[in-house]
Amino acid sequence: MSSLFHPSIYDRNAAIGSYWEASAPPLARDTPPLRESASCEVAVIGAGFTGLTAALTLVEQHGMDVAVVDAGTPGWGASGRNGGFCCLGGAKLGYGVMAERFGLEETRRFFATQMEAIDLVQETCARRGIDAEITGGGEILLAHKASRSAALKADREELKRVGLDGT
């Protein structure tokens, strides 16, 4: 079987060797494997940033009985390897293509949801006293080759066209 990544990335018992793992204090609680039946109102699958945030929100804002389950320890997967970037992007489609496919209103709603997510991360860090180096109030895109300059200009025009350029 061929894998995209080195086999060690799939070994949940191995240390991941990330900055987070090396610098974070030990977890304040044990995370033993689930060995018997359990019940709860909501089971969250995944103890990364998204899963833990969902669980906290359900408990704190809705008083629900929540269990978080994960194949590894909290933060073992992608969240533990994350460089800490919280920014726009991640969609394979440009905003102009989204507007053509899904309509301008839905594209703007998608963009607004991304902005709300960034705000949520900042608010969560402030409320919980998380020592995050939050910097900047925007995003800078650079062309790493002169040949990419035209594509960046086209992206900027596309943002203007769909009204997502902040002007």
C-alpha positions as CSV (number, residue, x, y, z in Angstrom):
1,M,0.0,0.0,0.0
2,S,1.3,3.4,-0.9
3,S,0.7,6.4,1.3
4,L,1.0,10.0,0.6
5,F,2.9,10.7,3.9
6,H,5.7,9.0,5.7
7,P,4.3,5.9,7.7
8,S,5.2,7.6,11.0
9,I,2.5,10.1,10.5
10,Y,-0.1,7.4,10.9
11,D,1.3,6.0,14.1
12,R,-0.8,7.5,16.9
13,N,1.5,6.2,19.6
14,A,4.5,8.0,18.3
15,A,5.4,11.5,19.2
16,I,4.8,13.9,16.4
17,G,7.8,16.1,17.1
18,S,6.0,19.4,16.7
19,Y,6.6,22.7,18.5
20,W,3.2,22.4,20.2
21,E,4.1,19.0,21.6
22,A,7.5,20.1,22.7
23,S,6.4,23.4,24.3
24,A,2.9,22.6,25.7
25,P,2.5,21.5,29.3
26,P,1.2,18.0,29.9
27,L,-2.5,17.6,29.6
28,A,-4.3,18.2,32.9
29,R,-6.3,15.0,32.5
30,D,-5.7,11.4,31.4
31,T,-7.1,10.5,28.0
32,P,-7.5,6.7,28.3
33,P,-8.9,4.7,25.4
34,L,-12.7,4.1,25.4
35,R,-13.0,0.4,26.5
36,E,-16.7,0.1,27.3
37,S,-20.0,1.5,26.3
38,A,-20.6,5.2,27.2
39,S,-23.5,7.5,26.6
40,C,-23.8,11.3,26.2
41,E,-26.1,13.8,24.4
42,V,-23.4,14.6,21.8
43,A,-20.3,12.7,20.8
44,V,-17.7,14.9,19.1
45,I,-15.3,12.9,16.9
46,G,-11.9,14.5,16.8
47,A,-9.9,16.3,19.6
48,G,-8.3,18.9,17.4
49,F,-9.1,22.6,17.3
50,T,-12.5,22.2,15.7
51,G,-13.7,19.3,17.8
52,L,-12.6,20.7,21.1
53,T,-14.1,24.1,20.2
54,A,-17.4,22.5,19.3
55,A,-17.4,20.5,22.6
56,L,-16.6,23.6,24.7
57,T,-19.4,25.5,22.9
58,L,-21.9,22.8,23.5
59,V,-21.0,22.5,27.2
60,E,-20.7,26.2,28.0
61,Q,-23.4,27.7,25.9
62,H,-25.9,24.9,25.8
63,G,-25.2,22.9,29.0
64,M,-25.0,19.6,27.0
65,D,-23.3,16.4,28.1
66,V,-20.6,16.0,25.6
67,A,-17.9,13.3,25.0
68,V,-14.9,13.8,22.8
69,V,-13.4,10.8,21.2
70,D,-10.3,10.6,19.0
71,A,-8.0,7.9,17.8
72,G,-5.0,9.8,19.2
73,T,-4.4,12.2,22.1
74,P,-5.8,15.7,21.9
75,G,-3.9,17.7,19.3
76,W,-2.1,14.6,17.9
77,G,-3.3,15.1,14.3
78,A,-3.3,18.1,12.1
79,S,-4.0,20.5,14.9
80,G,-0.7,19.5,16.6
81,R,1.2,20.1,13.4
82,N,-0.5,23.4,12.6
83,G,1.7,26.4,12.2
84,G,-1.0,28.5,14.0
85,F,-2.2,30.3,10.9
86,C,-5.8,31.6,11.1
87,C,-6.6,33.3,7.8
88,L,-8.8,33.3,4.8
89,G,-8.5,30.7,2.2
90,G,-8.7,27.0,1.9
91,A,-11.2,26.8,-0.9
92,K,-10.1,25.4,-4.2
93,L,-12.4,27.8,-6.1
94,G,-11.7,31.5,-6.5
95,Y,-14.4,33.9,-5.3
96,G,-15.4,34.7,-8.9
97,V,-16.0,31.1,-9.7
98,M,-17.9,30.7,-6.5
99,A,-20.1,33.6,-7.4
100,E,-20.8,32.1,-10.8
101,R,-21.6,28.7,-9.4
102,F,-23.4,29.5,-6.2
103,G,-24.4,33.2,-6.6
104,L,-23.0,36.4,-5.2
105,E,-25.0,36.3,-2.0
106,E,-23.8,32.8,-1.1
107,T,-20.2,33.7,-1.9
108,R,-20.4,36.8,0.3
109,R,-21.9,34.6,3.1
110,F,-19.0,32.2,2.7
111,F,-16.5,35.0,2.9
112,A,-18.3,36.5,6.0
113,T,-18.3,33.0,7.7
114,Q,-14.5,32.8,7.2
115,M,-14.1,36.3,8.8
116,E,-16.4,35.3,11.7
117,A,-14.2,32.2,12.3
118,I,-11.1,34.3,12.5
119,D,-12.9,36.6,15.0
120,L,-13.9,33.6,17.0
121,V,-10.3,32.4,17.3
122,Q,-9.2,35.8,18.5
123,E,-12.1,36.0,21.0
124,T,-11.4,32.5,22.3
125,C,-7.8,33.3,22.9
126,A,-8.6,36.5,24.7
127,R,-11.4,35.0,26.8
128,R,-9.3,32.0,27.8
129,G,-6.0,33.8,28.3
130,I,-4.3,31.8,25.5
131,D,-0.9,33.2,24.8
132,A,-1.2,33.5,21.0
133,E,0.8,35.9,19.0
134,I,-2.1,37.4,17.2
135,T,-0.7,39.9,14.6
136,G,-2.0,41.9,11.8
137,G,-5.5,42.9,10.7
138,G,-5.3,41.7,7.1
139,E,-3.6,39.4,4.7
140,I,-0.7,39.9,2.4
141,L,-0.3,37.9,-0.7
142,L,3.0,37.9,-2.4
143,A,4.2,36.6,-5.8
144,H,7.2,34.3,-5.3
145,K,8.0,34.6,-9.0
146,A,7.5,37.5,-11.4
147,S,5.3,35.2,-13.5
148,R,2.8,35.1,-10.6
149,S,2.3,38.8,-10.5
150,A,-0.4,38.8,-13.2
151,A,-2.4,36.1,-11.4
152,L,-2.3,38.1,-8.2
153,K,-3.6,41.2,-10.0
154,A,-6.4,39.0,-11.6
155,D,-7.3,37.7,-8.1
156,R,-7.5,41.3,-6.8
157,E,-9.8,42.3,-9.7
158,E,-12.0,39.2,-9.0
159,L,-12.3,40.3,-5.3
160,K,-13.3,43.8,-6.5
161,R,-15.8,42.4,-8.9
162,V,-17.6,40.4,-6.3
163,G,-17.4,43.1,-3.7
164,L,-15.0,41.3,-1.3
165,D,-12.1,43.7,-1.5
166,G,-13.0,45.9,1.5
167,T,-13.7,49.0,-0.6
